[in-house]
Amino acid sequence: MTSIDISTTAAPRSNGRVERFDTIVVGGGQAGLSVGYHLQQHDVDFVIVDAQQRVGDVWRNRWDSLRLFTPAKYSGLPGMPFPACSGHLPDKDEVADYLERYSERFDLPVRSGTRAESLAHDRERWVLRTSRGTLEADNVVVATGPFQRPKVPAVAALLDRGIQQRHSSDYRSPFELPDGPVLVVGAGNSGAQIALELARHRPVWLAGRDTGHLPRRLLGRDLFDWIWPAARRLTVETRIGRRMRRSIRGGGDALIGIPERVLVDAGVRRVGRVEEARDGFPVVDGAPIRPSAIVWCTGFTADYSWIDAPVFDEHGWPRHRRGVAADAAGLYFLGQRFQYRLTSSLVGGVGDDAAFVADEVVRRAEMAVAE
């Protein structure tokens, strides 16, 4: 069993009203709901806390035209298939509504509008302070997913204030941006989708390296009919899996169903990386350009600053084995990119990891009883 260095993580006892559970799940997205389903199957006493006001709001608040690149067939959570034709690519509102219906169908104990503010161990159990009170539990599952703190390069601070800048997490539609050309930085799936949408209304530059392309269909079948079974088998316990996880953490994903010719035909101008500014304007391919707005599709970084536990590496990522935190008994993580499988952070893939984490929670409780 792992242990906690309580000398560095001890939290003061709360003098106010404290609610106690066996397990607290932080995050009410696909990861939190999935582990909630499995905890419920084991009859565990648990609660799910989520900062959003409504289940699914993380998806509702993303850009208007967003669609999953995984078809509905591979986008269901445990116990409830996604309610659409198997090849349909759900839009962001369909995903949000599905998550809400999922929580209602299984009567999951979600407390919306409850933001986690700090988590530490008090030598007896985990203490979670939230915007709506203090909770205690023997186990905590951090299911906040991979999209935490928007990442924007340092060059953004050097640009002219007249250029409107938004991260992709704050972008909604072309009509919220000022007139004129737009620079989209980051040429992964998000950047390519947003660039194509913007190109229908104005000139667009798309900056970043070519991440490669995978066709939407292959030999008459959807791409994921071919790769999903293999992707589920690809784990960090394989050499190629470990190599792929390092690659995924270090760069963008291949574009799904957006070949280069589609970008070219839409009028999107591909340019190199933005690494410097000159006279307040971004420099690409050695020359400054003058966009009216920039959309940074540059990803996210981990933000576990609210967790006081010695479980993070030099990059801020939790040290764990299949979601079980190193050196902190009763602490678990869920929904990270390639947490155990290539599909770990996808709507339809997180359920496998959720089942394992729930089993570990139950196993720990059984060991405590046996002792």
BATOR-143025 format. One record per atom (N, C-alpha, C): z negated, y, x; residue in three letters. Coordinates in steps of 0.1 Angstrom, whole numbers, padded with zeros to 4 digits, always signed. Last residue first. Example, Ala and Ser with C-alpha at 12.3 -4.5 7.8 and 13.67 -1.06 7.14 Angstrom:
BATOR-143025
-0071-0022+0128SER -0071-0011+0137SER -0079+0000+0129SER -0078-0057+0132ALA -0078-0045+0123ALA -0078-0033+0132ALA 
This chain:
BATOR-143025
-0079-0054-0075GLU -0089-0050-0065GLU -0103-0048-0071GLU -0065-0057-0098ALA -0069-0069-0091ALA -0080-0066-0080ALA -0061-0030-0105VAL -0070-0039-0114VAL -0075-0051-0106VAL -0044-0023-0085ALA -0056-0016-0086ALA -0066-0024-0095ALA -0022-0039-0091MET -0029-0042-0078MET -0043-0035-0079MET -0014-0028-0115GLU -0019-0042-0115GLU -0026-0045-0102GLU -0005-0003-0106ALA -0016-0004-0115ALA -0022-0018-0115ALA +0016-0011-0090ARG +0005-0004-0084ARG -0007-0005-0093ARG +0034-0021-0109ARG +0028-0030-0099ARG +0016-0024-0092ARG +0040+0002-0123VAL +0032-0009-0130VAL +0026-0018-0120VAL +0054+0016-0104VAL +0042+0022-0110VAL +0034+0011-0116VAL +0075-0002-0099GLU +0065+0001-0088GLU +0053+0007-0094GLU +0089+0000-0123ASP +0083-0013-0119ASP +0072-0011-0108ASP +0098+0026-0121ALA +0088+0022-0132ALA +0081+0009-0129ALA +0115+0023-0100VAL +0104+0032-0098VAL +0093+0028-0109VAL +0135+0006-0111PHE +0127+0002-0099PHE +0114+0010-0098PHE +0144+0021-0132ALA +0138+0008-0135ALA +0130+0004-0123ALA +0156+0043-0118ALA +0144+0045-0127ALA +0137+0032-0130ALA +0177+0031-0105ASP +0166+0036-0097ASP +0153+0038-0106ASP +0192+0026-0128ASP +0189+0015-0119ASP +0176+0019-0111ASP +0197+0051-0139GLY +0189+0041-0146GLY +0184+0030-0137GLY +0216+0066-0126VAL +0201+0069-0123VAL +0192+0058-0129VAL +0242+0063-0134GLY +0237+0055-0123GLY +0222+0056-0121GLY +0251+0081-0154GLY +0251+0066-0157GLY +0246+0058-0146GLY +0247+0105-0140VAL +0240+0103-0153VAL +0240+0088-0156VAL +0240+0102-0105LEU +0249+0103-0116LEU +0242+0099-0129LEU +0225+0097-0083SER +0223+0110-0090SER +0232+0112-0102SER +0233+0070-0075SER +0219+0073-0079SER +0217+0086-0086SER +0256+0057-0067THR +0256+0063-0080THR +0242+0069-0084THR +0250+0046-0042LEU +0260+0057-0043LEU +0259+0065-0056LEU +0214+0040-0043ARG +0228+0036-0045ARG +0237+0048-0044ARG +0192+0055-0035TYR +0193+0041-0031TYR +0208+0036-0032TYR +0200+0081-0035GLN +0186+0078-0033GLN +0185+0063-0028GLN +0224+0097-0036PHE +0223+0084-0028PHE +0209+0081-0025PHE +0206+0125-0045ARG +0219+0120-0042ARG +0217+0108-0032ARG +0178+0117-0067GLN +0184+0123-0055GLN +0198+0117-0052GLN +0164+0105-0088GLY +0175+0113-0091GLY +0182+0120-0079GLY +0129+0106-0078LEU +0140+0100-0086LEU +0151+0110-0088LEU +0099+0096-0062PHE +0110+0106-0063PHE +0122+0099-0070PHE +0063+0094-0064TYR +0076+0088-0064TYR +0087+0099-0066TYR +0030+0086-0055LEU +0040+0096-0056LEU +0054+0090-0055LEU +0012+0066-0050GLY +0013+0071-0064GLY +0023+0082-0066GLY +0003+0074-0017ALA +0003+0064-0028ALA +0003+0071-0042ALA +0020+0085+0007ALA +0014+0091-0004ALA +0014+0082-0016ALA +0036+0074+0028ASP +0023+0080+0031ASP +0017+0088+0020ASP +0067+0079+0012ALA +0060+0074+0024ALA +0046+0082+0025ALA +0073+0072-0022ALA +0071+0082-0012ALA +0063+0075+0000ALA +0099+0054-0035VAL +0085+0053-0033VAL +0081+0062-0021VAL +0127+0056-0035GLY +0119+0065-0044GLY +0104+0064-0043GLY +0134+0037-0016ARG +0138+0035-0030ARG +0130+0043-0040ARG +0111+0051+0003ARG +0119+0039+0003ARG +0122+0036-0012ARG +0110+0084+0018HIS +0107+0074+0008HIS +0115+0062+0010HIS +0105+0117+0024ARG +0106+0104+0031ARG +0102+0093+0021ARG +0123+0144+0009PRO +0112+0134+0009PRO +0115+0122+0017PRO +0136+0171+0029TRP +0138+0160+0019TRP +0127+0150+0020TRP +0134+0190+0048GLY +0128+0193+0035GLY +0130+0182+0025GLY +0142+0184+0072HIS +0152+0191+0064HIS +0146+0194+0050HIS +0122+0170+0084GLU +0125+0183+0089GLU +0135+0191+0081GLU +0107+0154+0054ASP +0113+0154+0068ASP +0116+0168+0072ASP +0076+0150+0037PHE +0089+0156+0038PHE +0094+0156+0053PHE +0050+0143+0031VAL +0060+0133+0028VAL +0074+0138+0031VAL +0022+0152+0027PRO +0029+0151+0040PRO +0040+0141+0039PRO +0020+0176+0000ALA +0018+0162+0005ALA +0027+0160+0017ALA +0022+0197-0023ASP +0014+0197-0011ASP +0011+0182-0007ASP +0049+0211-0038ILE +0042+0198-0036ILE +0035+0199-0022ILE +0064+0233-0039TRP +0052+0233-0048TRP +0044+0220-0047TRP +0086+0230-0023SER +0075+0238-0018SER +0063+0238-0027SER +0109+0216-0026TYR +0096+0209-0029TYR +0084+0217-0024TYR +0140+0219-0028ASP +0129+0228-0029ASP +0117+0221-0035ASP +0171+0214-0011ALA +0158+0208-0017ALA +0148+0219-0017ALA +0199+0233-0020THR +0190+0228-0010THR +0178+0222-0018THR +0234+0231-0031PHE +0219+0234-0033PHE +0211+0228-0022PHE +0267+0246-0031GLY +0257+0235-0033GLY +0243+0240-0034GLY +0286+0265-0031THR +0282+0260-0018THR +0270+0251-0019THR +0303+0282-0045CYS +0302+0268-0049CYS +0297+0260-0037CYS +0301+0314-0053TRP +0296+0306-0042TRP +0294+0291-0048TRP +0324+0336-0061VAL +0316+0326-0067VAL +0313+0316-0056VAL +0329+0371-0060ILE +0328+0358-0052ILE +0320+0349-0060ILE +0351+0398-0069ALA +0340+0389-0071ALA +0341+0377-0062ALA +0372+0411-0059SER +0363+0419-0068SER +0350+0411-0070SER +0381+0407-0024PRO +0379+0402-0038PRO +0370+0412-0046PRO +0399+0413+0001ARG +0391+0422-0008ARG +0390+0416-0022ARG +0396+0399+0034ILE +0402+0400+0021ILE +0393+0408+0012ILE +0402+0401+0070PRO +0394+0403+0058PRO +0402+0403+0045PRO +0413+0373+0090ALA +0416+0386+0084ALA +0407+0388+0072ALA +0409+0347+0100GLY +0410+0358+0109GLY +0412+0372+0103GLY +0405+0331+0078ASP +0417+0329+0086ASP +0419+0341+0095ASP +0386+0355+0062VAL +0391+0342+0062VAL +0404+0341+0070VAL +0358+0375+0058VAL +0369+0372+0067VAL +0373+0358+0065VAL +0347+0397+0032PRO +0347+0384+0038PRO +0360+0382+0047PRO +0336+0431+0040PHE +0345+0422+0033PHE +0345+0408+0040PHE +0322+0449+0055GLY +0317+0446+0042GLY +0326+0436+0034GLY +0335+0450+0079ASP +0335+0462+0071ASP +0331+0459+0056ASP +0336+0417+0077ARG +0341+0428+0085ARG +0342+0440+0076ARG +0318+0386+0081ALA +0322+0397+0073ALA +0327+0408+0082ALA +0322+0350+0085GLU +0318+0363+0089GLU +0323+0374+0079GLU +0331+0327+0074GLU +0320+0326+0084GLU +0315+0339+0089GLU +0346+0308+0051VAL +0341+0322+0053VAL +0329+0321+0062VAL +0374+0286+0060ARG +0360+0289+0057ARG +0356+0303+0059ARG +0408+0292+0047GLY +0397+0286+0055GLY +0383+0290+0052GLY +0424+0289+0015VAL +0421+0296+0028VAL +0410+0288+0035VAL +0448+0285-0010ARG +0438+0278-0002ARG +0437+0286+0011ARG +0453+0300-0040ARG +0456+0301-0026ARG +0445+0296-0018ARG +0465+0289-0071VAL +0453+0290-0062VAL +0457+0291-0047VAL +0486+0284-0087GLY +0485+0297-0080GLY +0473+0299-0072GLY +0489+0260-0098ALA +0481+0269-0106ALA +0481+0283-0100ALA +0502+0246-0078ASP +0510+0250-0090ASP +0502+0260-0099ASP +0480+0243-0061VAL +0491+0251-0057VAL +0499+0256-0069VAL +0464+0225-0076LEU +0459+0238-0072LEU +0470+0248-0068LEU +0482+0204-0078VAL +0477+0210-0090VAL +0471+0224-0087VAL +0485+0196-0052ARG +0496+0202-0059ARG +0492+0209-0072ARG +0461+0183-0046GLU +0464+0196-0040GLU +0475+0203-0047GLU +0446+0168-0075PRO +0454+0168-0063PRO +0457+0182-0058PRO +0421+0160-0091ILE +0426+0173-0088ILE +0434+0173-0075ILE +0407+0136-0094GLY +0417+0140-0104GLY +0423+0154-0102GLY +0381+0146-0076ILE +0384+0136-0086ILE +0395+0141-0095ILE +0378+0154-0042LEU +0381+0158-0055LEU +0386+0147-0064LEU +0350+0141-0023ALA +0364+0141-0026ALA +0367+0146-0040ALA +0322+0163-0017ASP +0328+0151-0022ASP +0343+0152-0024ASP +0311+0180+0013GLY +0315+0179-0001GLY +0321+0166-0004GLY +0284+0171+0036GLY +0296+0177+0032GLY +0300+0175+0018GLY +0260+0158+0043GLY +0265+0168+0052GLY +0278+0175+0048GLY +0254+0140+0024ARG +0244+0151+0026ARG +0250+0162+0035ARG +0276+0123+0028ILE +0274+0130+0016ILE +0265+0142+0017ILE +0271+0112+0054SER +0283+0120+0051SER +0281+0129+0039SER +0247+0098+0049ARG +0247+0109+0059ARG +0259+0118+0057ARG +0257+0079+0031ARG +0247+0089+0027ARG +0246+0100+0037ARG +0276+0065+0047MET +0280+0073+0036MET +0270+0083+0031MET +0258+0051+0064ARG +0268+0061+0069ARG +0273+0070+0058ARG +0245+0035+0045ARG +0237+0045+0053ARG +0247+0056+0059ARG +0267+0020+0036GLY +0259+0028+0027GLY +0251+0039+0035GLY +0274+0006+0059ILE +0283+0015+0053ILE +0276+0025+0044ILE +0251-0011+0061ARG +0255-0001+0072ARG +0264+0009+0067ARG +0228-0012+0033THR +0240-0017+0040THR +0244-0006+0051THR +0208-0001+0021GLU +0204-0012+0029GLU +0216-0018+0036GLU +0217+0019+0004VAL +0212+0023+0018VAL +0208+0011+0026VAL +0245+0003-0012THR +0231+0008-0011THR +0228+0012+0003THR +0268-0005-0034LEU +0267+0002-0022LEU +0254+0009-0020LEU +0270-0014-0060ARG +0265-0024-0050ARG +0263-0017-0036ARG +0280+0007-0073ARG +0266+0003-0076ARG +0261-0007-0066ARG +0305+0008-0062ALA +0296+0019-0059ALA +0282+0015-0062ALA +0317-0015-0073ALA +0315-0014-0059ALA +0305-0003-0055ALA +0318-0007-0101PRO +0311-0019-0097PRO +0308-0019-0082PRO +0334+0018-0098TRP +0320+0018-0103TRP +0313+0005-0099TRP +0361+0016-0090ILE +0351+0019-0080ILE +0336+0018-0085ILE +0376+0009-0113TRP +0378+0002-0100TRP +0366+0004-0091TRP +0369+0025-0132ASP +0370+0011-0136ASP +0371+0003-0123ASP +0373+0050-0121PHE +0360+0044-0121PHE +0359+0030-0126PHE +0400+0055-0126LEU +0396+0053-0112LEU +0382+0046-0112LEU +0414+0038-0154ASP +0407+0049-0148ASP +0401+0046-0135ASP +0446+0022-0148ARG +0432+0022-0153ARG +0425+0034-0147ARG +0472+0021-0137GLY +0470+0021-0151GLY +0456+0021-0157GLY +0467+0023-0109LEU +0473+0011-0115LEU +0470+0010-0130LEU +0444+0048-0115LEU +0450+0039-0105LEU +0454+0026-0111LEU +0436+0082-0122ARG +0440+0068-0127ARG +0446+0061-0115ARG +0429+0103-0107ARG +0421+0101-0119ARG +0424+0086-0124ARG +0427+0099-0071PRO +0435+0100-0084PRO +0426+0097-0096PRO +0409+0119-0048LEU +0411+0106-0054LEU +0418+0107-0068LEU +0411+0138-0018HIS +0414+0137-0033HIS +0415+0122-0037HIS +0395+0161+0005GLY +0403+0149+0001GLY +0404+0148-0014GLY +0384+0185+0011THR +0375+0173+0010THR +0382+0160+0007THR +0394+0210+0032ASP +0399+0200+0023ASP +0390+0188+0023ASP +0370+0236+0035ARG +0378+0226+0041ARG +0383+0216+0030ARG +0374+0269+0020GLY +0366+0257+0024GLY +0376+0246+0029GLY +0382+0290-0007ALA +0379+0288+0007ALA +0371+0276+0009ALA +0407+0301-0027LEU +0397+0290-0027LEU +0394+0287-0012LEU +0415+0330-0045TRP +0414+0323-0032TRP +0404+0312-0033TRP +0434+0340-0072VAL +0422+0333-0067VAL +0424+0328-0053VAL +0443+0364-0097PRO +0445+0358-0084PRO +0432+0352-0079PRO +0437+0354-0132ARG +0437+0364-0121ARG +0440+0357-0108ARG +0437+0335-0152HIS +0435+0349-0156HIS +0437+0359-0145HIS +0439+0310-0142ARG +0447+0313-0155ARG +0446+0327-0158ARG +0421+0309-0122ALA +0435+0311-0118ALA +0444+0314-0131ALA +0397+0301-0132LEU +0399+0315-0129LEU +0414+0318-0127LEU +0402+0273-0133GLU +0399+0280-0146GLU +0402+0295-0143GLU +0405+0266-0106LEU +0416+0264-0116LEU +0414+0272-0129LEU +0379+0273-0097ALA +0391+0280-0092ALA +0403+0279-0101ALA +0363+0254-0110ILE +0362+0269-0113ILE +0374+0277-0108ILE +0373+0231-0098GLN +0373+0232-0112GLN +0373+0247-0116GLN +0368+0235-0070ALA +0382+0234-0075ALA +0383+0236-0090ALA +0340+0238-0070GLY +0348+0249-0066GLY +0362+0248-0071GLY +0332+0212-0079SER +0328+0224-0087SER +0337+0235-0083SER +0344+0195-0059ASN +0348+0194-0073ASN +0344+0206-0081ASN +0348+0217-0031GLY +0345+0204-0037GLY +0349+0205-0051GLY +0351+0241-0016ALA +0363+0234-0022ALA +0361+0220-0027ALA +0339+0271-0013GLY +0334+0258-0015GLY +0345+0250-0023GLY +0342+0301-0030VAL +0338+0295-0017VAL +0332+0282-0019VAL +0366+0320-0044VAL +0357+0309-0047VAL +0354+0302-0034VAL +0373+0353-0051LEU +0372+0343-0040LEU +0361+0333-0044LEU +0395+0369-0073VAL +0382+0363-0070VAL +0383+0353-0059VAL +0410+0401-0082PRO +0410+0388-0075PRO +0396+0383-0073PRO +0402+0417-0114GLY +0406+0417-0100GLY +0405+0403-0094GLY +0374+0426-0134ASP +0388+0425-0132ASP +0391+0424-0117ASP +0342+0409-0131PRO +0350+0421-0132PRO +0365+0417-0130PRO +0332+0381-0152LEU +0335+0387-0139LEU +0343+0399-0140LEU +0331+0369-0176GLU +0319+0376-0172GLU +0321+0383-0158GLU +0354+0356-0180PHE +0352+0368-0187PHE +0340+0376-0184PHE +0353+0331-0168PRO +0360+0341-0162PRO +0358+0355-0168PRO +0319+0319-0172SER +0333+0319-0176SER +0340+0331-0169SER +0295+0313-0157ARG +0297+0308-0170ARG +0311+0307-0174ARG +0274+0310-0128TYR +0287+0313-0134TYR +0289+0306-0147TYR +0251+0301-0117ASP +0250+0313-0126ASP +0263+0317-0132ASP +0258+0281-0101SER +0247+0278-0111SER +0246+0290-0121SER +0275+0292-0083SER +0281+0284-0094SER +0271+0281-0105SER +0264+0325-0077HIS +0264+0311-0073HIS +0270+0304-0085HIS +0281+0356-0073ARG +0274+0346-0082ARG +0275+0332-0076ARG +0287+0390-0067GLN +0285+0377-0062GLN +0277+0368-0071GLN +0309+0416-0067GLN +0300+0409-0075GLN +0299+0394-0070GLN +0311+0441-0044ILE +0316+0428-0047ILE +0306+0420-0055ILE +0297+0464-0038GLY +0307+0465-0049GLY +0313+0451-0053GLY +0283+0459-0015ARG +0276+0457-0028ARG +0285+0458-0040ARG +0299+0439+0010ASP +0298+0452+0002ASP +0292+0449-0011ASP +0280+0415+0028LEU +0292+0419+0020LEU +0289+0432+0012LEU +0259+0403+0040LEU +0266+0413+0048LEU +0278+0419+0040LEU +0249+0383+0025ALA +0241+0395+0026ALA +0248+0406+0033ALA +0267+0362+0030ALA +0267+0369+0016ALA +0259+0382+0017ALA +0262+0350+0053VAL +0272+0361+0053VAL +0272+0368+0040VAL +0245+0329+0048ALA +0239+0342+0053ALA +0249+0353+0052ALA +0254+0311+0018PRO +0254+0313+0033PRO +0249+0327+0036PRO +0233+0297-0006VAL +0243+0307-0003VAL +0243+0310+0012VAL +0222+0273-0028LYS +0224+0276-0014LYS +0236+0286-0012LYS +0197+0271-0053PRO +0211+0274-0050PRO +0212+0278-0035PRO +0175+0245-0054ARG +0176+0259-0050ARG +0190+0261-0046ARG +0184+0219-0070GLN +0172+0227-0071GLN +0173+0241-0067GLN +0198+0192-0077PHE +0202+0206-0079PHE +0190+0215-0081PHE +0189+0166-0077PRO +0194+0171-0064PRO +0197+0186-0065PRO +0158+0160-0096GLY +0172+0159-0093GLY +0176+0166-0080GLY +0132+0159-0104THR +0138+0172-0106THR +0153+0171-0101THR +0112+0139-0107ALA +0125+0136-0112ALA +0133+0149-0114ALA +0085+0126-0094VAL +0092+0138-0093VAL +0107+0136-0096VAL +0059+0110-0109VAL +0073+0108-0106VAL +0080+0121-0105VAL +0027+0102-0101VAL +0036+0113-0104VAL +0050+0109-0099VAL -0004+0085-0110ASN +0010+0085-0105ASN +0018+0097-0109ASN -0028+0091-0120ASP -0028+0083-0108ASP -0014+0083-0102ASP -0032+0126-0130ALA -0026+0113-0131ALA -0028+0105-0118ALA -0037+0156-0148GLU -0041+0147-0137GLU -0035+0133-0140GLU -0028+0190-0155LEU -0027+0176-0158LEU -0031+0168-0146LEU -0034+0222-0168THR -0035+0213-0157THR -0035+0199-0162THR -0011+0247-0183GLY -0024+0239-0181GLY -0023+0229-0170GLY +0014+0257-0184ARG +0007+0255-0196ARG -0005+0246-0195ARG +0026+0257-0160SER +0025+0270-0166SER +0017+0269-0180SER +0005+0234-0141THR +0017+0238-0148THR +0015+0252-0154THR -0007+0213-0116ARG -0009+0226-0123ARG +0005+0231-0128ARG -0016+0182-0112LEU -0004+0190-0114LEU -0008+0202-0122LEU -0032+0160-0090VAL -0034+0172-0099VAL -0022+0180-0100VAL -0038+0126-0086TRP -0029+0137-0085TRP -0032+0148-0095TRP -0071+0115-0076ARG -0058+0114-0083ARG -0050+0126-0081ARG -0090+0117-0055GLU -0092+0107-0066GLU -0078+0104-0073GLU -0083+0136-0038ARG -0091+0125-0032ARG -0093+0114-0043ARG -0065+0152-0051ASP -0079+0157-0050ASP -0089+0146-0045ASP -0032+0162-0042HIS -0042+0151-0045HIS -0056+0156-0042HIS -0009+0184-0059ALA -0017+0180-0047ALA -0026+0169-0052ALA +0014+0207-0070LEU +0010+0193-0071LEU +0003+0190-0058LEU +0023+0235-0090SER +0017+0229-0078SER +0013+0215-0081SER +0039+0240-0112GLU +0036+0251-0103GLU +0031+0246-0090GLU +0063+0230-0136ALA +0054+0226-0126ALA +0052+0237-0115ALA +0065+0245-0168ARG +0070+0245-0154ARG +0059+0240-0145ARG +0074+0238-0199THR +0062+0235-0190THR +0067+0234-0176THR +0094+0236-0218GLY +0088+0249-0215GLY +0075+0248-0206GLY +0085+0204-0233SER +0095+0214-0228SER +0088+0228-0225SER +0074+0175-0228ARG +0068+0188-0230ARG +0077+0198-0224ARG +0082+0144-0242VAL +0086+0155-0234VAL +0079+0168-0238VAL +0078+0114-0247PRO +0068+0125-0248PRO +0071+0137-0238PRO +0104+0100-0267LEU +0098+0102-0254LEU +0089+0115-0254LEU +0117+0086-0288ASP +0104+0093-0290ASP +0097+0095-0277ASP +0141+0076-0286PHE +0131+0067-0280PHE +0117+0074-0281PHE +0155+0096-0299ARG +0157+0082-0303ARG +0145+0074-0298ARG +0149+0119-0284GLU +0144+0118-0298GLU +0145+0103-0303GLU +0162+0115-0260SER +0147+0117-0260SER +0141+0115-0274SER +0188+0113-0270TYR +0182+0102-0263TYR +0167+0103-0263TYR +0193+0138-0279ARG +0193+0127-0289ARG +0186+0115-0283ARG +0193+0151-0254GLU +0184+0155-0265GLU +0182+0144-0275GLU +0215+0139-0241LEU +0201+0138-0236LEU +0191+0141-0246LEU +0236+0148-0259TYR +0233+0133-0257TYR +0218+0131-0251TYR +0236+0175-0255ASP +0232+0170-0268ASP +0229+0155-0267ASP +0244+0175-0228ALA +0232+0181-0232ALA +0227+0176-0245ALA +0270+0163-0230VAL +0259+0157-0221VAL +0246+0162-0226VAL +0283+0182-0246GLU +0281+0168-0250GLU +0270+0161-0243GLU +0282+0204-0229ASP +0274+0204-0241ASP +0272+0191-0247ASP +0299+0196-0208LYS +0285+0198-0205LYS +0277+0199-0218LYS +0321+0169-0219ASP +0318+0182-0214ASP +0303+0185-0214ASP +0331+0136-0209PRO +0322+0145-0216PRO +0321+0159-0210PRO +0360+0121-0210LEU +0352+0129-0200LEU +0344+0139-0207LEU +0367+0089-0223HIS +0365+0103-0225HIS +0357+0109-0214HIS +0370+0062-0222GLY +0377+0070-0212GLY +0375+0085-0213GLY +0355+0052-0244SER +0351+0048-0231SER +0357+0057-0220SER +0345+0076-0268CYS +0355+0067-0264CYS +0353+0064-0249CYS +0309+0080-0272ALA +0323+0086-0271ALA +0332+0074-0267ALA +0279+0082-0267PRO +0286+0080-0279PRO +0300+0087-0279PRO +0267+0062-0241PHE +0272+0075-0244PHE +0281+0074-0256PHE +0242+0037-0250PRO +0255+0041-0244PRO +0259+0055-0248PRO +0210+0031-0243MET +0218+0039-0253MET +0231+0044-0246MET +0196+0018-0224GLY +0193+0015-0238GLY +0201+0023-0248GLY +0198+0042-0199PRO +0193+0029-0203PRO +0190+0028-0218PRO +0226+0064-0205LEU +0213+0061-0199LEU +0208+0047-0204LEU +0261+0066-0196GLY +0250+0064-0205GLY +0237+0061-0198GLY +0285+0068-0183SER +0277+0080-0184SER +0265+0078-0193SER +0307+0051-0183TYR +0298+0051-0171TYR +0288+0062-0171TYR +0321+0058-0206LYS +0318+0044-0203LYS +0307+0042-0193LYS +0329+0085-0202ALA +0317+0081-0211ALA +0312+0067-0208ALA +0338+0089-0167PRO +0340+0088-0181PRO +0328+0083-0189PRO +0329+0114-0144THR +0327+0100-0147THR +0329+0099-0162THR +0330+0141-0142PHE +0342+0133-0136PHE +0340+0118-0138PHE +0322+0161-0169LEU +0318+0151-0160LEU +0331+0145-0154LEU +0331+0196-0171ARG +0332+0182-0176ARG +0327+0173-0165ARG +0328+0230-0178LEU +0324+0219-0170LEU +0326+0206-0178LEU +0334+0254-0190SER +0344+0244-0190SER +0341+0231-0183SER +0311+0271-0187ASP +0315+0266-0201ASP +0325+0255-0200ASP +0285+0262-0164TRP +0297+0269-0168TRP +0304+0262-0179TRP +0252+0255-0177ARG +0262+0255-0167ARG +0275+0260-0172ARG +0233+0253-0197ASN +0234+0265-0190ASN +0244+0265-0178ASN +0234+0227-0206ARG +0239+0237-0215ARG +0241+0250-0207ARG +0220+0213-0186TRP +0235+0212-0187TRP +0241+0223-0196TRP +0195+0223-0189VAL +0201+0224-0176VAL +0216+0222-0177VAL +0189+0215-0216ASP +0193+0229-0213ASP +0199+0231-0199ASP +0180+0190-0223GLY +0195+0192-0221GLY +0199+0206-0216GLY +0154+0200-0243VAL +0160+0189-0235VAL +0175+0191-0235VAL +0144+0234-0239ARG +0150+0223-0248ARG +0156+0212-0239ARG +0134+0250-0220GLN +0129+0252-0234GLN +0133+0240-0243GLN +0126+0237-0188GLN +0135+0242-0198GLN +0129+0242-0212GLN +0107+0223-0173ALA +0106+0238-0174ALA +0115+0244-0184ALA +0088+0195-0184ASP +0101+0201-0181ASP +0101+0216-0183ASP +0071+0165-0182VAL +0070+0179-0183VAL +0083+0185-0178VAL +0062+0136-0199ILE +0073+0142-0191ILE +0072+0157-0193ILE +0035+0113-0196VAL +0041+0125-0202VAL +0052+0130-0193VAL +0021+0080-0204PHE +0028+0090-0195PHE +0032+0102-0203PHE +0009+0048-0202ASP +0005+0061-0207ASP +0011+0072-0198ASP +0032+0022-0206VAL +0025+0030-0197VAL +0021+0043-0204VAL +0047+0000-0217ASP +0036+0006-0224ASP +0026+0013-0215ASP +0071-0006-0206HIS +0059-0012-0199HIS +0046-0008-0206HIS +0088+0010-0220GLN +0090-0004-0221GLN +0078-0012-0216GLN +0080+0035-0209GLN +0077+0032-0223GLN +0078+0017-0225GLN +0092+0033-0184LEU +0077+0034-0185LEU +0073+0030-0199LEU +0119+0035-0192HIS +0113+0022-0186HIS +0098+0022-0186HIS +0120+0061-0203TYR +0124+0049-0211TYR +0118+0036-0205TYR +0113+0076-0181GLY +0104+0076-0192GLY +0107+0064-0201GLY +0134+0072-0164VAL +0122+0066-0160VAL +0112+0066-0172VAL +0153+0087-0181SER +0155+0073-0177SER +0142+0066-0173SER +0142+0113-0181LEU +0143+0105-0194LEU +0145+0090-0191LEU +0144+0120-0154GLY +0131+0119-0160GLY +0131+0111-0173GLY +0173+0119-0150ALA +0163+0110-0142ALA +0150+0109-0149ALA +0183+0137-0169GLN +0187+0123-0170GLN +0177+0114-0162GLN +0154+0159-0172GLY +0168+0156-0172GLY +0171+0141-0173GLY +0128+0168-0170GLY +0132+0161-0183GLY +0147+0160-0184GLY +0102+0167-0147GLY +0117+0169-0149GLY +0121+0161-0161GLY +0078+0147-0137VAL +0082+0161-0136VAL +0097+0162-0136VAL +0057+0125-0153VAL +0070+0127-0148VAL +0074+0142-0148VAL +0026+0110-0147ILE +0033+0123-0151ILE +0047+0122-0145ILE +0005+0083-0158THR +0017+0088-0150THR +0022+0101-0156THR -0019+0082-0171ASP -0016+0073-0160ASP -0005+0078-0151ASP -0035+0114-0176PHE -0025+0104-0180PHE -0025+0093-0168PHE -0055+0140-0188ARG -0053+0129-0179ARG -0044+0119-0184ARG -0060+0175-0188GLU -0055+0163-0195GLU -0052+0153-0185GLU -0086+0198-0186VAL -0076+0190-0179VAL -0073+0178-0187VAL -0097+0231-0189ARG -0094+0219-0196ARG -0083+0211-0189ARG -0111+0243-0158GLY -0106+0244-0171GLY -0104+0231-0177GLY -0116+0239-0132ASN -0128+0241-0140ASN -0124+0242-0155ASN -0101+0215-0110SER -0100+0226-0120SER -0112+0227-0128SER -0108+0210-0076ARG -0109+0205-0089ARG -0108+0217-0099ARG -0084+0216-0050PRO -0097+0219-0056PRO -0097+0214-0071PRO -0068+0190-0032ALA -0067+0201-0041ALA -0081+0203-0047ALA -0058+0177+0000ALA -0068+0178-0010ALA -0067+0191-0019ALA -0040+0173+0020THR -0035+0175+0007THR -0045+0177-0004THR -0051+0169+0045THR -0041+0179+0044THR -0036+0182+0030THR -0069+0149+0040SER -0074+0161+0047SER -0064+0172+0047SER -0057+0127+0029ILE -0063+0137+0020ILE -0068+0149+0027ILE -0030+0112+0034ASP -0039+0119+0044ASP -0045+0130+0036ASP -0027+0082+0016ILE -0026+0097+0016ILE -0035+0103+0027ILE -0008+0052+0020SER -0020+0059+0019SER -0017+0074+0020SER +0008+0023+0005THR +0008+0035+0013THR -0005+0043+0011THR +0000-0012+0009MET +0000+0000+0000MET +0000+0012+0009MET 
